[in-house]
């Protein structure tokens, strides 16, 4: 027997009041009176036969049953909002939303994106940046470009390109009072670091070059995004640890040079990921084809 669904207005009042732990704030959000919220909550409690809130003086708390009930109610409303948004977006087949890392977007993707728009002028590309993995069931994203080993369950992952690690610097650092000629000369220059995922790059490269890893702990400058680290190297502030995808264009244009021949290969790379098992929209198929060609210097 199918369970009877409770009042939708009651569920909305419950979700808002539980989120704010306040009938007053819930009423303001839903543009109704506090009395209306109180009445809807009381009716919902009667329908369910379960007490949802504990009222103590001016404080409001959830009962254990309400705490268990809330995640499902919240997820249901999120699904409704997402479904409605998709229904009302009439140009959905023309809008392609791609999530990627901010540094990859700034240093690699954006300079090439005009090529895709020239080939597909009818597709409106929207780029979002995040360091978090995309939840394709929750986020309004068609595809993502992510760094890893290509093992994401439930997702199709298309290989794009690998990275090598190697120091880069401004051409000006090859000259001057302390010219950068050998790896040992790094002791006389500021090392530029990137925190989080790339924090170990210098130590790995120094070890491969046969130098003490503690050189990486010498005073330097740390940035939270690699494109900022690369820009500091272009400005001659110090020596950065570059990754192929981030510095390729700057090297080609002479803004950066590679002072040493030692490069450290990595066992990961960039992938285009999207949900598998679904009919792929033409806009995504077109972007995938163009992106793979671009990584092979064919676009």
Helices and strands as residue ranges (DSSP letters): H 8-20, H 23-30, H 34-48, E 53-56, E 59-62, H 64-88, G 92-94, E 95-100, H 102-104, I 105-109, H 110-119, E 124-129, E 143-148, E 155-168, G 171-174, G 183-188, E 191-194, G 196-198, H 201-208, G 213-217, E 221-223, H 226-234, E 239-243, H 244-252, E 264-275, H 282-295
